[in-house]
Amino acid sequence: MVVGSLRQETEVAIIGGGPGGYVAALRAADLGKEVTLIEERERLGGVCLLEGCIPSKAMISLVEMASAAREAAKAGLTFDNLRIDPDALREWTESVVDGLTRGIDGLLKRRGVEVIQGRAKFDGSRSLILENSDTAGIDFRECIIATGSRIDELPLGYDLPVWSSVEALQIPEVPERLLVIGGGYIGLEMGLVYAGLGSKVTMVEFLPRLMAGADPDLTDVVVKNCKKKFEAIMVESNVLAVEQASSGFAVTIEHQGETKKEEFDQVLVAIGRKPNTDKLGLETVGITPDDDGLIEVTPEGRTSASNIFAIGDVTAGPPLAHKAIREAKVVAEVIAGKPSAFDNQAIPAVVFTDPELAWVGLTEREAALRGTKINVGRFPLAALGRARTMGRTDGLVKIISDPESNLVLGVGMVGAHASELIAEGTLALEMGATLEDLMVTIHPHPTLSEAIMEATEVAAGSAVHVQAEKG
């Protein structure tokens, strides 16, 4: 451990240089605050930029491009010797990440934000000590905790050279046989990437369904495609042991009451994340995380220590970069004395599978658990002109509304470019839109966005292009 000899003072200290931390730094600096950003890593951007959302989407985009090129043969477009070069893909992905990290560096420098490398820990309500840094510590007026989360480890076999998403994104190899443990968004996204690169992928999921948090009618479309591209999908299954074998790993799997051992060249563990709150010295400032390691905050982002704020994955709610970014702006504004609060009505969820899956607001699954009466309108992409011209008719859009007031309560979709289309659903919920608001909004023709209008018409019982059945 290296400890510096100098202490510094600042108005606002921010721990963590991920999408929450660096955005908070930029916003606070724009509002006239003196800001110091502390990041343990050599590069800014956090998990999302360095080993998560950005590199994975760079890989996903290329794999989907290759898949689309092969599918284009149906429309008369053919290629000879179409293949993906893993080395070139790795270099391309790193160039994307590098360009964005340099962009963040430039933004912070132009705003006058001081960036210090080191591991920060509270040693008082207004002071931090820094490890592995040229600076010994920082005295602050306000502090923002934006330390994010880390990967959960596999209890059995975690000391073996199995992959997490971090290793998988580096494409060290394209294994012939790949086992993916975990059927959530990370497992599905990376499983499809490696299937596209040529691996025979087997997926094991403990729960009865993949992507258990989303509605079945949406996930079923994704699972159907995964079954075509994966070697096997085993739900209600459990990995009992992972052992080193001569040609990779011997994995003992319990599936449907039977135990079997299979060999794989590599194992990818994608079983979730946990917040980075355990090494911050929070007990020093009277902050006690809950059993999941999360810090309780007010709508203004304040912790139980009034001058210390927390945002992103260390707080309750979905661990998503776009949530952290919004919280970062709120907290910076509160610190600057402006009236602000995280009072957003909707946080969209997106899974970059093929096809893409997205939803926002109330789901049918949640409504059933709560006993909430809802009205649902579904529109299949097979009935949409633009989807047919693209050859991407797999999927649907659905609108969930209140049967009395017609207020839009939720929007779900699966299909091409769902990640982009869900923004309209998010805006509808944030603005308190009704079915009529969406129905009378003119959507350009022919586009995928028309599916939102069409699903709304189904919900309202006035569908034109499909039989108006509500579910």
Order of alpha helices (4+ residues) and beta strands (2+ residues): beta-alpha-beta-alpha-alpha-alpha-beta-beta-beta-beta-beta-alpha-beta-alpha-beta-alpha-beta-beta-beta-beta-beta-beta-beta-alpha-beta-beta-alpha-beta-alpha-beta-beta-alpha-alpha-alpha
